Amino acid sequence: MSPLREIDKWVRRRLRCYAWKQWGSAGYRELRKRGVSVREAWNTSKSAHGPWRLSKTPALNLALPLKLFRQMGLPELAAARSK
């Protein structure tokens, strides 16, 4: 994997981390609003792990997908591969 692609992934993960911190105690509600299942949202919101570790969970990846960051105008450093 290219270094630019790694940086892209890190930036998105960092943004998910900040979003989780910003949501605070409303994290469960925010996850549910964004289509995360009850079980996944509950497990994530009640986890003892910190925001950085939770930023890589399936729940946060579903709630804050790559598509959302593209819509917000976040530029990608590495061009997407065509398959």
Number of C-alpha atoms within 10 A of each C-alpha: 5 7 10 13 15 12 14 16 14 12 14 20 21 16 15 23 19 15 17 23 16 11 13 13 12 12 20 20 15 19 24 17 11 13 12 20 14 13 11 16 22 17 13 20 21 11 11 10 11 11 17 16 11 20 24 15 14 15 24 24 16 14 18 19 14 14 10 11 14 11 9 9 9 14 11 16 13 13 9 8 5 4 3
